[in-house]
Structures are given as C-alpha cells and as structure tokens.
Amino acid sequence: MAQRRGILAGVSAWLAAMFAGAPATAGAAAQGATAGRAGIHPWLQAGDSVEADVGADGKVVARLEHRAVVEGLTKPPALVIPLPLGLQRVRLRGKATIQGAAASFDQTWKVRDLAPYSAPLYDQSKPLVERIRGLAARLEGAFTIQPGDGGARKKPAKAAFADLEKSLGAVLPAPVKALGDWQIKVDHSSFVPAADMRSVTAMLLAEWGYTPTGKLGLDTMLSPAVRARYDRSVGVFLEVGDGLGTLAWDPAGVTAGEPPNTANDKGNPGARQGPAGEGVWYWVHQEHIDEPVLLLDDDYRPRTAEAALTHVFQRFVLSAGETAETDDELVLDTANPRANLLQLSFDGPRKPRLRLRSYDHHYSMY
C-alpha cells in the first residue's frame, strides 16, 4: 500500500541489506529448549482447508488442521508452535483444498532470524529508553535517539507534562514521560516533544490542514464518537510518509465491543475493556481519518504503554527486515516475546507460502 511504500522508501538501502544478511539461527540447541513462538495464521477463502504436519529441523512439532469460515486472516492463530533454539528449517507437509481443488504439498523453508538485531529492543532487564538506545546502537543509522530537553526552549518537559495532564484530566503513562527527555527520529517521523504534545484534534487542525467546518471540516469527516476520542487523546508520535499519521493515547480506554478497525479479522468480538486508568493506544492516518486502529493484545484488550511505544520501532524499523529474499526463506524473530505472526497462503493447493507479517503496516496492528 502507499503508506508502507512511503515508510520503506525512507529506510536506507544498507539497512535492508543488513537485515537480509542476518544469520540463520545458529548454535546447538539444548534438548527441548525454545526461543520464542510462532502463530500460523492461514489466509484462505471461506470453505478452503489445510491439514499439515509442522516440522522443525526434521522433527514434527505440531499438527495444523484448519478450515476457513471467513475470508482472510484472523487475529487468533490456527496453531501456535514453539521455535526451538538454533532453528534452521521449517517444513509443512500435508494437503490443502483451495477453491475446490485438493492436492498434497511438501515445502521446506530455511530460517533467517532477526534476533541478532532486534534483541536489544526486547531486553526486559533494562528500562524502555535503554532498550531503544540499544536498538539504535545495533542498527546504527536506522534512527536517532539523543538527549533532548523536551522542547525546553518553550517549556521544560516536566512542566509541559504537568500542564498536559491537567488539560487531559488524567495521568500520562510513565513510559511517555520517560521519553520526554529524549529526541527520537525515524527518517522523517519522530516522537513529539513534550512541549508540543497536544490533543489529536488540535494536531489535525493546527498541523494537518483540517478545519472545524467546510470541505475539510472535522464536523463532517468524523463521527461524534471518533471526534470525542480525538478531543481527549494526546498524540505521541508523528508519522510523516504518504500523508500524516500519529500514535495516540486515549485515557478513556475502549467501549466494550467497539470495532478495532484492524485489517481483516472478520467476525472478531470487538475490543474488551482493560484495567481502569490505562486507556487505549491507537494509530490514526489521513487515509482512514475516521477509523482509528486500536492496538489490542491477543485477548482484544488494550496493549500496555510500553508495548505501544515499542510498536513504533517494530513498524518503522524492524519492518525493513521481514521480507524474505527467496521463496524458500522464512524470516523469524525469536527475540520477540510475542508469538511471530506467520501468514500461510497458497498459490494453488500444491504451493504454500509462509511469511512473517509481525512488523508490516497492516498486520503489525494485530
């Protein structure tokens, strides 16, 4: 899509080449030891089906049996498998029925692991800022993080946050304030300095070219519920690519059952309320201005602030490495504590395609 093209266009060619050169998961695996998980999400037409043994380095580790009820991906995986330490190859062998045609298949992929580069971001022994700095050091030049004053020439970060909390009537998540003393830029996009943070509505009116009324009037472009959300939310990260976007936090959280607005996932139960006071994080972009995309966990509850802020680097940095170089390569990230999202699709019943979708624009919303 256009937005993804804009994002990747800003990532230097050498960074993509660096990811492509990531080694296969190396080292002798301890018996039974694992390094993460992967969920297999079939993308099939309604009525299509697949049955297959899932192999890891010559051993069958699980059995996949799935019949699609709706078209496309769903948030719940059809199967979750462990990723053994030192994993070199993944194999699927079974039978698929695709648009009425049935056939057997047997496909093996060699593994390329992003963990050597992504691991600092997921090091839970360190504060979020140090994890981000570690990722920047590992991927030198991919993005910048340097000490900043949060816009102190206008107002010190501490004072700016205090005023913002007063206007919101809510306490900002601690990770947001922890980033207030740092300037973080990813290509043309960046975290918003503390002194410049404002409501999403104010961003749309002051910086995005929208107006209260008229041709680009928010009164007609936004539903009352979405307008209310933007009025009470704060924009934390500004995306500049093919159009503008922002990662924002709504202190009011979700309404039970409201649509997440993620791609695919037909028939989902809608959002579920999280702990009081944690609110909900979401992405908004000019391409779908009236459909904020909620960041929800595997149970459809709002993700934590740390998970949402980490998502910026997953989507804008690690996404450069998730594309396989050849048809028989499978990219994984065994450092990611969340199950890798592996999309399984078919070019006919004999030709399965398995690929990582954890970090690209649409599917990283999962």
N, C-alpha and C positions, 0 to 999 in steps of 0.2 A: 504494500500500500504506500501511498505517497508519504505518509508521516514516517514510516520506517525507512524509506529511501533517504529522507532528509536527515534522519538520525545517523544512519550509517555513512552518509556522504561526509559527515563531519569527523568520522573516526579515521585517523591516518592509516594509510595502507600498510605501514610496517607493523601496526598493532594487530591487524587482522592476520598478517603473516606470522607474527609471534604466536598467536593462538593456534594457528594451523600447524605450527611446529611443536606444539605441546606433545610430550612423550606419551606413548601408551602407558597405562597404569603399570608401573614397574615394581619389581620386588617380589620375593617369595611370600606367598600368603600363608599366614598361620591357619591351622586347621579350623574351619568354621568361622574365622574372623571376617567381619564385613566392614565396608567403608561407604556407608550410605544405603539409600534405597532408590528404587525407580518405580514409578507407576506407569503402566501401559494403558493408554487411552485410545481405543480404536476409533477411527473416523470412517464410518460406514454409512450406507444408505439404510433406511428403515427396512428391516427384514433380512439384511445381509448378516452373515455369521462367520465366525472363525473359531477353530479349535486347534490348539498347538501346544507342543511341549516347548518350554523355555529353557534353553541351556546356557550355562556359563562355564567356559573353558572345559567343555567336554562332559559336564555333569548336568543332568536335568534338575532344575531347581524349583520348577513350578509348572502348573498346567493352566493354560488360558482357554476358557470357554466363554464365548460372548456372542449374543445375538442382539443386534441393534434394534431398539424400539423407536428411537427418533434419529433423524439425520444429524451427523456432525459429532464433535467431541462433547463429552460431559465432564463436569468437574470431578465427580468420583471416578477413580480409575477402575478398569475392569479387573486389574490384578496389580498387586504390589510385590516386587521381588527384591531380595537383598542383593547388594553389589559386593561380591567378595573382594577382599584386598588383593591387589595385583591382577584384577580382571583384565584379560586380553581380548576375549572374543565372546560375543553373544550370538546365540543361534535360536531360530524359530523353525520348527518343523511340524507341519500339520496340514490342515485342509481348510479352504475358505470357499464360501459361496457368495459370489459378488454379482449382483443384478441377475440372479437366476443361474449363473454359470458356476459349476463346482469343479475344483481341481486341488491337487496336492501341491505343497510348496516346501522348499528347504533352503533357507537363506542364513548365511553367517556374516556378521559384521565385525570388523576389527575395531577395538575401542581406542579413542583418544580422550584423555581425561583433562579437564580444565583445572583440576585441583591444584596443580603446581602454581597457578597464577591466582586463583580465587581464594585460596585457603586463608590469607590474612583477613579477608572480609568476614569470615565465619568463626574467627578465634574468640570463643566466648569467655576466655580468661582475661580479655582486655576490654576497656571501655570502647564505645562506638567510635569516638574520634580517633583513637589509636588504631582501630581496625581499618578505618578509612585511610589513614596515613600509611598503614602497612600495604594496602592495596595499591595506593599511588606509587609507593616505592617499588613494588613488584612490577607494576606496569608503567614504568617511568615514561611520562609524556602523554598518557592516555587522558589524564585530567590533572587539575592542580588543586592542592589544598595548602593554604598558608595562613599564618596567624593574621587575623584581621581585627578590626575594632567594632564590628557590627554596625558600622556607619556612625562612629563616634563623632565625626565632624558635625553630624546632625544631632545625635543624641546617643549617649553610651548604651550598650546593649542591655545592661541591667535595667536602666531606666525605661528604655523602649519596651522591653518585655513587660515591665510593671504596668505601663500605660495600656499596652495591648490587652493584658489580662483584665484590666479594669473595664475596657470597652467591650470585651467578649463576655464578661461576667463568668469567666472560667479560668482555671489554672492551666497554662500551657504544658504539654508533655515535657518531662525533664530532658529527653534527648534533643528536643528542638532547642531548648535553652543551652544545652551543652555545645551545640554547633554555632551558637551566637557569636563566639569569639574567633570564628574561622571564615575565611573566604574560600569557597569551593566552586570551581568552574569545570564544566564538562562541555568542551567545544564552545558553542555559543550560549549554552544553557548554564544556569547557576542557581545556587541556593540564594534566597532573598535575604539581604542584610536585615538585622533586627530592626533598625530604624526605618526600613522601607516596608516592613510587613504590614499588610492591611487586609481587609476583607476581600473575598473573591469578587464581590460586586464592585468594590472600589477599584480593583485591578482591571476589571472589564471596562469600566467607564473611563478610567484615567490613562490606561496604557494599551488597551486592546482595540480602541476605536469604536466601542459601542456607545449608545446614548440611552437616556432614560425612556425616550419615546421616538417615534419616527421609523425610518426604513430599517435601521439597525437598533431599534428600541428593545430594551430588555423586557418592556411591558408585554410585548407580543411574542418575543422569541423564547421566553422562559415560562414554564408552568408556575403557578403560585408556590407549589411545594419546593421546586428547584430554586426559585428566587429566594425563598426563605432560607434555604440551606446556604446559598451563596452569601446572603446578608450576614449570617452568623459564623461563617467559616473564615479561616485565615490561610492565605496562600504561602507556602513554604519554599517551593522550588519552582522556578520559571523555566519552562521548556521553550526553546526557540529553534524551530526547524521549518517544516512546511506548515506554517501557521504557528499559533501560540498555544501553549498548554500550561497547566500548573498542577502540582501535587498539593492538595489542601487537606485541612483537618477541620471537621465539624464537631464541636464539643457536645452537640445534642445526640450524637450517635444515629442509629438507624431506627426506622419503624419496622416492626416485625412483618416479614413477608414482602417488603419492598424489593423491586427488581434490582439485581446487582448491575445490570447493563453490560455484563461481560459478553464477549463473542461466543456464539454457540451456547452450549449448556442448556438446551431446551428442556423444559419440564422441571427446572430447579425449584426448590421450595421457597426461594427468596431469602433475604437477609434475616439473620437471627440476632437478637439483642445481646450485646456483650456486657462486661462489668460496668457498673454505674461510674460515670465520670471519665471513661476512656475515650468516648466519642467514636468517630469513624473517619478513616482516611479514604481519599478518593482522587482520581485523576479527572480532569476536565480538559477538553480540547475544542478548538473552534470548529472542528469537523463534526462534532456532536455536542454542541454547546448546551443543549437541554437534557443531556444524558450523562451525568457524572458516573464514572465507572468505579464502583466501590471495591476497596481492597479487603477481601474477606478470606478467612482461613478455610481449612478443609471442611469445617462444620458450618460454614456460611456466617461465622461471627467476625466482627471487625478485627483486623490484624493489629498487633501492637505498634506503638510508635517506632520502636527500633526496626521492626520488620518493614514498615512503610518507608522509612528513610533508607534502609538497606536496599530496598527495591529500586531506588534511583540508580544505584550503581549496577545492579543486575540488568536493568533495562537499557541503560545508556552506555555501559562499558562492557560488561560480560557478554552482551548480545552479539558483539563483534566476533566472538569465538565459537558460537554454537552451530554454525553452518558446516556440514560435512564437506570434505574436499573431494571425496569419491563416493560412488553409490554403495560401496561396501564398507564405509566408515561410519561408526556410531560415536558421536560426541556425548560424553557424560561429564557430570561434575560431582565427583564423590565427596567433595568438601561441603557441599550444600546440605544442611541438616534436614531440609525439606525434601520429600521424595522428588526425584527428577521427573519432569513431565515428558514422557515419550509418546509421540503420536505414531500410531500404527495405521497406515493406509495401504491401499492396493492399487496397482496398475494392472488390473485383471487378477484373477484368483491365484495365479502362479507367481505373481511379483509383489511381495510385500515390501513396504518401505517403512523403516523405523527411524525416527529422528527426534532430537532434543528440541523441545519448544518451551523450555522453562523461562527463557530470557527475552524472547522477542515481544513485539508490542502487544499483540492480541493475547497470546497465551500466557504471558507472564502475569496477566491480570488474575489468573487463577490462584 
